[in-house]
């Protein structure tokens, strides 16, 4: 059997008396989308930050493609984030350089992996703007002149241009209008399928999880209370908390 691309075991993290992570295990395989769902304070964003090396746990291990993520040097983790990993933030301003043009934002990531030919970089930037439904004529525009939905699409282009193997997404449609959310989710689904990406998606949006994810992990108070194939978990939830989450969506 193919080994997981990313594997975590026994993750523990406490903030005082609060258990942010309480014995969390997780696996994700190449090409798989796994959604981590739960209400605010469930630990899902903390889990994403620990898995991506942005926050050290109190205990546990994280292994990516045979490499000990928690034991890596800071330089090695930064190199991983520029190459095999990508991170899409809820607020696109956290993932973009607002004083650099749209094309420059995409080009910077290409240069970080060794691209040096200006014409080639600009051509790829233009191609990726089109792929995320931004008019390539805006290549020299600053991100602050874009709408929130366009900024998020630009962040996705910047993240995916180097074809990372694993992408962490933290509420990528949070804060956007419903119509914009729907278009963005369709775009993410198409790109993930086309590129064969592995994605860890943190969301409180059950509809987004159903649309994008192969598997779901449901978190509450720092623990995974239920997990499984998306349709199975959402159509036949076993844990009372999952039943409550699904019922709240149906009642909305």
C-alpha positions in Angstrom: 0.0 0.0 0.0 1.2 3.5 -0.8 2.4 5.2 2.4 0.7 8.5 3.5 2.2 11.7 2.1 1.8 13.3 5.6 1.3 11.4 8.8 0.8 12.7 12.4 0.6 10.7 15.6 -0.2 11.6 19.1 -0.3 15.4 18.7 -0.8 17.2 22.1 -0.9 20.9 22.8 -2.2 22.7 25.8 -2.7 26.4 26.4 -2.9 26.5 30.2 -5.8 24.2 31.2 -7.2 24.1 27.6 -6.3 21.2 25.5 -6.0 22.6 22.0 -4.9 19.2 20.7 -5.6 16.0 22.6 -4.0 12.9 21.0 -4.7 13.8 17.4 -3.7 11.3 14.6 -4.0 12.1 10.9 -3.0 10.7 7.6 -3.3 12.1 4.1 -2.4 10.4 0.9 -1.2 11.9 -2.5 -4.1 13.4 -4.4 -6.5 13.3 -1.5 -8.5 16.2 0.0 -9.2 15.9 3.7 -11.4 18.4 5.4 -11.0 19.2 9.1 -14.4 20.6 10.4 -15.7 21.8 13.7 -16.9 24.9 15.5 -14.6 27.8 16.6 -12.3 26.7 19.3 -12.4 23.0 18.2 -8.7 23.0 17.5 -8.8 22.7 13.7 -6.7 25.8 12.9 -4.2 24.9 15.6 -3.9 21.4 14.1 -3.2 22.9 10.6 -0.5 25.2 12.1 1.1 22.3 13.9 1.0 20.1 10.8 2.6 22.8 8.7 5.4 23.5 11.2 4.2 26.9 12.2 3.6 25.9 15.8 5.4 23.3 17.9 3.2 20.7 19.8 3.9 19.6 23.3 4.1 16.0 22.1 3.7 13.9 19.0 5.2 13.5 15.6 4.6 14.8 12.1 6.2 13.0 9.1 6.1 14.3 5.5 7.3 11.9 2.8 9.6 10.2 5.4 10.9 13.5 6.8 10.5 14.5 10.5 8.8 17.8 10.2 9.1 18.8 13.8 12.8 17.9 13.9 13.6 20.0 10.8 15.6 23.2 11.0 13.8 26.4 10.3 15.6 26.8 7.0 14.5 23.3 5.9 10.9 24.0 6.8 11.0 27.3 4.8 12.4 25.4 1.9 9.6 22.8 2.1 7.0 25.7 2.2 8.5 27.1 -1.0 8.6 23.8 -2.9 6.5 20.8 -1.8 4.0 22.7 0.4 1.7 25.6 -0.1 -0.5 27.5 2.4 -3.7 29.4 1.5 -4.7 31.7 4.3 -8.2 32.8 5.2 -7.2 36.4 4.8 -5.4 36.7 1.4 -3.4 39.6 2.7 -1.6 37.2 4.9 -0.5 35.2 1.8 0.3 38.1 -0.6 2.7 41.0 -0.7 0.3 43.9 -1.1 3.0 46.3 -2.4 4.0 43.9 -5.2 2.1 43.6 -8.5 -0.2 40.6 -9.1 2.4 39.1 -11.6 5.2 39.9 -9.1 3.4 37.9 -6.4 3.2 34.8 -8.6 6.7 35.4 -10.0 8.3 35.6 -6.6 7.2 32.0 -5.8 8.7 30.8 -9.2 12.0 32.6 -8.5 12.1 30.9 -5.0 12.3 27.5 -6.8 15.0 28.7 -9.3 13.2 30.4 -12.2 15.3 33.2 -13.6 14.1 34.0 -17.1 12.0 37.2 -16.9 9.9 36.5 -20.0 9.2 32.9 -18.9 8.2 34.0 -15.4 5.9 36.7 -16.7 4.3 34.3 -19.2 3.6 31.8 -16.4 2.2 34.5 -14.2 -0.1 35.6 -17.0 -1.2 32.0 -17.6 -2.0 31.5 -13.9 -4.0 34.7 -13.7 -6.2 33.4 -16.5 -6.5 30.0 -14.7 -7.8 31.6 -11.6 -10.2 33.8 -13.6 -8.3 37.1 -13.3 -7.9 39.1 -16.5 -4.2 38.8 -17.4 -4.3 42.5 -18.3 -4.2 43.1 -14.5 -0.8 41.5 -14.2 0.9 44.8 -13.2 -2.0 45.9 -10.9 -1.4 45.9 -7.1 -3.4 43.4 -5.1 -5.0 46.2 -3.0 -6.9 47.3 -6.1 -8.6 43.8 -6.3 -11.8 42.7 -4.6 -11.6 40.2 -1.7 -12.5 37.3 -4.0 -9.9 38.3 -6.6 -7.2 38.6 -3.9 -8.1 35.1 -2.8 -7.8 33.8 -6.3 -4.5 35.6 -6.7 -3.2 33.9 -3.5 -4.3 30.6 -4.9 -2.4 31.3 -8.1 0.7 32.3 -6.1 0.5 29.1 -4.1 -0.2 26.6 -6.9 2.2 28.0 -9.6 5.0 25.8 -8.3 2.8 22.6 -8.2 3.2 21.8 -4.5 2.4 18.3 -3.5 0.5 19.3 -0.3 -1.5 22.4 0.2 -2.8 23.6 3.6 -6.0 25.7 3.3 -7.4 27.6 6.2 -11.0 28.7 5.6 -10.2 29.8 2.0 -13.8 31.1 1.4 -14.3 32.7 4.8 -15.5 36.3 4.8 -16.6 36.2 1.2 -20.1 36.7 -0.2 -22.0 33.5 -0.8 -21.9 33.9 -4.6 -18.2 34.6 -4.6 -17.7 31.6 -2.3 -19.5 29.3 -4.7 -17.3 30.3 -7.7 -14.1 30.1 -5.6 -15.0 26.6 -4.4 -15.7 25.4 -8.0 -12.3 26.9 -9.0 -10.5 25.1 -6.1 -12.1 21.8 -6.9 -11.2 22.0 -10.6 -7.5 23.0 -9.9 -7.1 20.3 -7.2 -8.4 17.6 -9.5 -6.3 18.8 -12.5 -3.1 19.1 -10.5 -3.6 16.0 -8.4 -2.9 17.9 -5.2 -3.2 16.6 -1.6 -5.1 19.2 0.4 -5.7 19.7 4.1 -8.7 21.9 4.3 -9.9 23.6 7.5 -13.4 24.8 7.3 -16.6 25.3 9.4 -18.6 25.2 6.2 -20.1 21.7 5.8 -21.2 22.4 2.3 -17.6 23.3 1.3 -16.3 20.1 2.9 -18.9 18.0 1.0 -18.0 19.6 -2.3 -14.2 19.4 -2.0 -13.2 16.6 0.4 -12.8 12.8 0.0 -12.6 12.4 3.8 -13.6 14.4 6.8 -12.2 14.7 10.3 -14.6 16.2 12.9 -13.0 18.0 15.8 -14.3 19.0 19.1 -12.3 20.3 22.1 -9.0 19.3 20.5 -10.0 15.7 19.7 -11.1 14.0 16.5 -14.5 12.7 17.5 -15.4 11.2 14.1 -13.7 10.6 10.7 -14.4 8.8 7.5 -15.5 9.2 3.9 -17.2 12.5 3.4 -20.6 11.1 2.3 -20.6 8.5 5.0 -19.9 11.0 7.8 -22.3 13.6 6.5 -25.2 11.3 5.5 -24.9 9.0 8.5 -23.1 10.8 11.3 -22.4 8.6 14.3 -21.1 11.0 17.0 -23.7 13.2 18.7 -21.6 16.3 17.9 -21.4 15.5 14.2 -25.1 14.9 14.2 -25.5 18.4 15.7 -23.3 20.0 13.1 -25.1 18.3 10.2 -28.5 19.1 11.7 -27.6 22.8 12.1 -26.8 23.0 8.4 -30.1 21.3 7.4 -32.0 23.7 9.7 -30.3 26.8 8.2 
